[in-house]
Amino acid sequence: MKLLIADDHPIFRKGLKDILQQSFSTVEIIECEAGDKTLEIIRLEKPDVAVLDIDMPHINGLDICQTVYSEGLPTRIIILTMYKEEEMFNKAFLTGAMGYVVKDNSVVEIVECIKEVMLGKKFIGPALQGFLTKFKEADKKKDRIRELLHSLTQAELKTLKLVSQNRASKEIAELLFVSVKTVENYRSRICKKLELDPRNNSLLLWVSENRELLATIKEF
């Protein structure tokens, strides 16, 4: 197994490396302290697992995770961090992380986490299980939204993405080379397909709440 440890604290990296070498008989460990170098190594070396801190110079761990996910790289990402906030937890799994371990519990949990992740399973320590339950519930809602988004035509999806960029109907019409009335028709059909009330700026509210999810949907 090839494993990457990325953390800007050398003493912490050394301790983690010792634990992992004792726990896995055949492991090749690569160390890194900066985010840009970490991403470069993942692209070139394609380690089986990368254990990333969130706070690193140049590129943070969550942005690396997002890039690995969007580029379809095979490396499985584990976030190992001091952050116990639900917002950070959600961002990690939305950007493709397979595991999330708090540094307070790292000695106990990191080995188990790596084993689970190598089996293709997600791992969250007991202290954060409540976050996982809420995340799964939210994920079901997002799956429903993805289904609705795939019902949009290409023109409607382009319109929706431009709405999410705070573009007015006139500007959208100019960018899509159509009339303002056509854009308004697109917006009306989008509201219907997304099960939104076309009144009271419901579409603007929807894109505000779902901007990150919308960014992951590619035009077809």
C-alpha positions as a Markdown table, in Angstrom:
| # | Residue | x | y | z |
|---|---|---|---|---|
| 1 | Met | 0.0 | 0.0 | 0.0 |
| 2 | Lys | 1.3 | 3.4 | -0.9 |
| 3 | Leu | 0.2 | 6.1 | 1.5 |
| 4 | Leu | 0.7 | 9.9 | 1.6 |
| 5 | Ile | 0.7 | 12.0 | 4.8 |
| 6 | Ala | 0.2 | 15.7 | 4.2 |
| 7 | Asp | 0.6 | 18.0 | 7.3 |
| 8 | Asp | 2.7 | 21.1 | 7.9 |
| 9 | His | 3.7 | 20.0 | 11.4 |
| 10 | Pro | 6.8 | 17.7 | 11.1 |
| 11 | Ile | 6.6 | 16.3 | 14.6 |
| 12 | Phe | 3.0 | 15.3 | 14.0 |
| 13 | Arg | 3.9 | 13.7 | 10.7 |
| 14 | Lys | 6.7 | 11.8 | 12.3 |
| 15 | Gly | 4.4 | 10.4 | 15.0 |
| 16 | Leu | 1.8 | 9.4 | 12.5 |
| 17 | Lys | 4.3 | 7.8 | 10.2 |
| 18 | Asp | 5.7 | 5.6 | 13.1 |
| 19 | Ile | 2.1 | 4.5 | 14.0 |
| 20 | Leu | 1.3 | 3.5 | 10.5 |
| 21 | Gln | 4.6 | 1.7 | 9.9 |
| 22 | Gln | 4.0 | -0.3 | 13.0 |
| 23 | Ser | 0.4 | -1.1 | 12.0 |
| 24 | Phe | 0.9 | -2.0 | 8.3 |
| 25 | Ser | 3.7 | -4.4 | 7.4 |
| 26 | Thr | 3.9 | -3.4 | 3.8 |
| 27 | Val | 3.4 | 0.3 | 3.5 |
| 28 | Glu | 5.3 | 2.9 | 1.5 |
| 29 | Ile | 4.8 | 6.3 | 3.1 |
| 30 | Ile | 5.3 | 9.6 | 1.3 |
| 31 | Glu | 5.4 | 12.8 | 3.4 |
| 32 | Cys | 4.5 | 16.3 | 2.4 |
| 33 | Glu | 4.0 | 19.6 | 4.2 |
| 34 | Ala | 2.4 | 22.0 | 1.5 |
| 35 | Gly | -0.8 | 21.7 | -0.4 |
| 36 | Asp | 0.5 | 22.4 | -3.9 |
| 37 | Lys | 3.2 | 19.8 | -3.6 |
| 38 | Thr | 0.6 | 17.3 | -2.1 |
| 39 | Leu | -1.6 | 17.7 | -5.2 |
| 40 | Glu | 1.4 | 17.3 | -7.5 |
| 41 | Ile | 2.4 | 14.0 | -5.7 |
| 42 | Ile | -1.2 | 12.6 | -5.8 |
| 43 | Arg | -1.3 | 13.3 | -9.6 |
| 44 | Leu | 2.1 | 11.7 | -10.3 |
| 45 | Glu | 2.3 | 8.9 | -7.7 |
| 46 | Lys | -1.4 | 8.1 | -7.3 |
| 47 | Pro | -1.1 | 6.8 | -3.7 |
| 48 | Asp | -3.8 | 4.4 | -2.5 |
| 49 | Val | -4.7 | 6.7 | 0.4 |
| 50 | Ala | -3.8 | 10.3 | 1.2 |
| 51 | Val | -4.2 | 11.5 | 4.8 |
| 52 | Leu | -4.6 | 15.3 | 4.6 |
| 53 | Asp | -4.8 | 18.0 | 7.2 |
| 54 | Ile | -7.2 | 20.9 | 6.2 |
| 55 | Asp | -4.9 | 23.8 | 7.1 |
| 56 | Met | -1.8 | 23.6 | 4.8 |
| 57 | Pro | 0.2 | 26.3 | 2.9 |
| 58 | His | -0.8 | 27.2 | -0.7 |
| 59 | Ile | -3.8 | 24.8 | -1.1 |
| 60 | Asn | -5.9 | 23.5 | 1.8 |
| 61 | Gly | -6.9 | 19.9 | 2.3 |
| 62 | Leu | -10.5 | 20.3 | 1.2 |
| 63 | Asp | -9.5 | 22.0 | -2.0 |
| 64 | Ile | -7.2 | 19.1 | -2.7 |
| 65 | Cys | -10.0 | 16.7 | -2.0 |
| 66 | Gln | -12.3 | 18.5 | -4.4 |
| 67 | Thr | -9.6 | 18.5 | -7.2 |
| 68 | Val | -8.9 | 14.7 | -6.7 |
| 69 | Tyr | -12.6 | 14.0 | -6.9 |
| 70 | Ser | -13.3 | 16.3 | -9.9 |
| 71 | Glu | -10.3 | 14.9 | -11.8 |
| 72 | Gly | -11.3 | 11.3 | -11.1 |
| 73 | Leu | -8.0 | 10.4 | -9.5 |
| 74 | Pro | -8.0 | 7.0 | -7.8 |
| 75 | Thr | -6.5 | 8.1 | -4.5 |
| 76 | Arg | -8.8 | 7.8 | -1.5 |
| 77 | Ile | -8.8 | 10.8 | 0.8 |
| 78 | Ile | -8.9 | 10.8 | 4.6 |
| 79 | Ile | -9.2 | 14.2 | 6.4 |
| 80 | Leu | -7.2 | 14.2 | 9.6 |
| 81 | Thr | -7.8 | 17.5 | 11.4 |
| 82 | Met | -8.5 | 19.5 | 14.6 |
| 83 | Tyr | -11.8 | 20.7 | 13.2 |
| 84 | Lys | -14.9 | 19.2 | 14.9 |
| 85 | Glu | -17.4 | 21.5 | 13.3 |
| 86 | Glu | -20.2 | 20.1 | 11.3 |
| 87 | Glu | -19.6 | 22.6 | 8.5 |
| 88 | Met | -16.1 | 21.2 | 7.9 |
| 89 | Phe | -17.3 | 17.6 | 8.2 |
| 90 | Asn | -20.0 | 18.2 | 5.5 |
| 91 | Lys | -17.6 | 20.0 | 3.2 |
| 92 | Ala | -15.1 | 17.1 | 3.4 |
| 93 | Phe | -17.7 | 14.5 | 2.3 |
| 94 | Leu | -19.3 | 16.7 | -0.3 |
| 95 | Thr | -15.8 | 17.1 | -1.9 |
| 96 | Gly | -15.3 | 13.3 | -2.0 |
| 97 | Ala | -13.5 | 12.4 | 1.3 |
| 98 | Met | -13.8 | 8.8 | 2.4 |
| 99 | Gly | -12.8 | 9.3 | 6.0 |
| 100 | Tyr | -12.8 | 12.0 | 8.6 |
| 101 | Val | -10.8 | 11.7 | 11.8 |
| 102 | Val | -10.2 | 14.3 | 14.5 |
| 103 | Lys | -6.6 | 14.6 | 15.7 |
| 104 | Asp | -7.6 | 14.2 | 19.3 |
| 105 | Asn | -8.6 | 10.6 | 18.5 |
| 106 | Ser | -6.1 | 9.9 | 15.7 |
| 107 | Val | -4.0 | 7.2 | 17.4 |
| 108 | Val | -7.1 | 5.2 | 18.1 |
| 109 | Glu | -9.0 | 5.7 | 14.9 |
| 110 | Ile | -6.6 | 6.4 | 12.0 |
| 111 | Val | -5.5 | 2.8 | 11.5 |
| 112 | Glu | -9.1 | 1.5 | 11.5 |
| 113 | Cys | -10.0 | 4.4 | 9.2 |
| 114 | Ile | -7.4 | 3.4 | 6.6 |
| 115 | Lys | -8.4 | -0.2 | 6.8 |
| 116 | Glu | -12.1 | 0.7 | 6.1 |
| 117 | Val | -11.2 | 3.1 | 3.4 |
| 118 | Met | -9.0 | 0.5 | 1.6 |
| 119 | Leu | -12.1 | -1.7 | 1.5 |
| 120 | Gly | -14.1 | 1.1 | -0.2 |
| 121 | Lys | -16.0 | 2.0 | 2.9 |
| 122 | Lys | -16.4 | 5.4 | 4.5 |
| 123 | Phe | -15.2 | 6.0 | 8.1 |
| 124 | Ile | -16.3 | 8.5 | 10.7 |
| 125 | Gly | -15.2 | 8.3 | 14.3 |
| 126 | Pro | -17.9 | 7.7 | 17.0 |
| 127 | Ala | -17.7 | 11.3 | 18.3 |
| 128 | Leu | -19.0 | 12.5 | 14.9 |
| 129 | Gln | -21.6 | 9.9 | 14.2 |
| 130 | Gly | -24.4 | 12.5 | 14.8 |
| 131 | Phe | -23.0 | 14.5 | 11.9 |
| 132 | Leu | -23.1 | 11.5 | 9.7 |
| 133 | Thr | -26.8 | 10.8 | 10.3 |
| 134 | Lys | -27.7 | 14.4 | 9.4 |
| 135 | Phe | -25.4 | 14.3 | 6.4 |
| 136 | Lys | -27.1 | 11.1 | 5.1 |
| 137 | Glu | -30.5 | 12.8 | 5.4 |
| 138 | Ala | -29.2 | 15.8 | 3.6 |
| 139 | Asp | -27.6 | 13.6 | 1.0 |
| 140 | Lys | -31.0 | 12.0 | 0.2 |
| 141 | Lys | -32.4 | 15.4 | -0.5 |
| 142 | Lys | -29.5 | 16.2 | -2.7 |
| 143 | Asp | -30.0 | 13.0 | -4.7 |
| 144 | Arg | -33.6 | 14.1 | -5.3 |
| 145 | Ile | -32.3 | 17.5 | -6.5 |
| 146 | Arg | -29.8 | 15.8 | -8.8 |
| 147 | Glu | -32.7 | 13.8 | -10.3 |
| 148 | Leu | -34.6 | 16.9 | -10.9 |
| 149 | Leu | -31.6 | 18.7 | -12.4 |
| 150 | His | -31.1 | 15.9 | -14.9 |
| 151 | Ser | -34.7 | 16.6 | -16.2 |
| 152 | Leu | -33.6 | 20.0 | -17.5 |
| 153 | Thr | -32.6 | 20.6 | -21.1 |
| 154 | Gln | -29.2 | 21.9 | -21.9 |
| 155 | Ala | -30.6 | 25.4 | -22.5 |
| 156 | Glu | -32.4 | 25.3 | -19.1 |
| 157 | Leu | -29.3 | 24.1 | -17.3 |
| 158 | Lys | -27.2 | 26.8 | -18.8 |
| 159 | Thr | -29.8 | 29.3 | -17.8 |
| 160 | Leu | -29.9 | 28.0 | -14.3 |
| 161 | Lys | -26.1 | 28.2 | -13.9 |
| 162 | Leu | -26.2 | 31.8 | -15.2 |
| 163 | Val | -29.0 | 32.6 | -12.6 |
| 164 | Ser | -26.7 | 31.1 | -9.9 |
| 165 | Gln | -24.1 | 33.7 | -11.1 |
| 166 | Asn | -26.6 | 36.5 | -10.3 |
| 167 | Arg | -27.1 | 37.3 | -14.0 |
| 168 | Ala | -30.3 | 39.1 | -15.0 |
| 169 | Ser | -32.6 | 37.8 | -17.7 |
| 170 | Lys | -31.4 | 40.4 | -20.2 |
| 171 | Glu | -27.8 | 39.4 | -19.7 |
| 172 | Ile | -28.6 | 35.7 | -19.9 |
| 173 | Ala | -30.5 | 36.3 | -23.1 |
| 174 | Glu | -27.4 | 38.1 | -24.6 |
| 175 | Leu | -25.1 | 35.3 | -23.5 |
| 176 | Leu | -27.4 | 32.6 | -24.9 |
| 177 | Phe | -28.3 | 34.5 | -28.1 |
| 178 | Val | -32.0 | 34.3 | -27.4 |
| 179 | Ser | -34.8 | 36.7 | -26.5 |
| 180 | Val | -35.5 | 37.9 | -22.9 |
| 181 | Lys | -39.0 | 36.3 | -23.3 |
| 182 | Thr | -37.3 | 32.9 | -24.1 |
| 183 | Val | -35.2 | 33.2 | -21.0 |
| 184 | Glu | -38.3 | 33.9 | -18.9 |
| 185 | Asn | -39.9 | 30.8 | -20.4 |
| 186 | Tyr | -36.7 | 28.8 | -19.5 |
| 187 | Arg | -37.0 | 30.1 | -15.9 |
| 188 | Ser | -40.6 | 29.2 | -15.7 |
| 189 | Arg | -40.0 | 25.7 | -17.0 |
| 190 | Ile | -37.0 | 25.3 | -14.6 |
| 191 | Cys | -39.2 | 26.2 | -11.6 |
| 192 | Lys | -41.8 | 23.7 | -12.7 |
| 193 | Lys | -39.2 | 20.9 | -13.1 |
| 194 | Leu | -37.6 | 21.7 | -9.8 |
| 195 | Glu | -41.0 | 21.8 | -8.1 |
| 196 | Leu | -40.7 | 25.5 | -7.2 |
| 197 | Asp | -43.3 | 28.2 | -6.9 |
| 198 | Pro | -42.4 | 30.5 | -9.8 |
| 199 | Arg | -43.4 | 33.5 | -7.6 |
| 200 | Asn | -41.6 | 35.3 | -4.8 |
| 201 | Asn | -38.0 | 34.8 | -6.2 |
| 202 | Ser | -38.1 | 31.1 | -5.3 |
| 203 | Leu | -35.5 | 30.3 | -8.1 |
| 204 | Leu | -33.1 | 32.8 | -6.7 |
| 205 | Leu | -33.5 | 31.3 | -3.2 |
| 206 | Trp | -33.0 | 27.8 | -4.6 |
| 207 | Val | -29.7 | 28.6 | -6.3 |
| 208 | Ser | -28.5 | 30.4 | -3.2 |
| 209 | Glu | -29.1 | 27.2 | -1.1 |
| 210 | Asn | -27.8 | 24.8 | -3.8 |
| 211 | Arg | -25.0 | 26.7 | -5.4 |
| 212 | Glu | -22.3 | 24.2 | -4.4 |
| 213 | Leu | -24.4 | 21.2 | -5.7 |
| 214 | Leu | -25.2 | 23.0 | -8.9 |
| 215 | Ala | -21.5 | 23.6 | -9.6 |
| 216 | Thr | -21.0 | 19.8 | -9.6 |
| 217 | Ile | -23.6 | 19.2 | -12.4 |
| 218 | Lys | -21.9 | 19.3 | -15.8 |
| 219 | Glu | -23.7 | 20.5 | -18.9 |
| 220 | Phe | -24.6 | 17.7 | -21.3 |
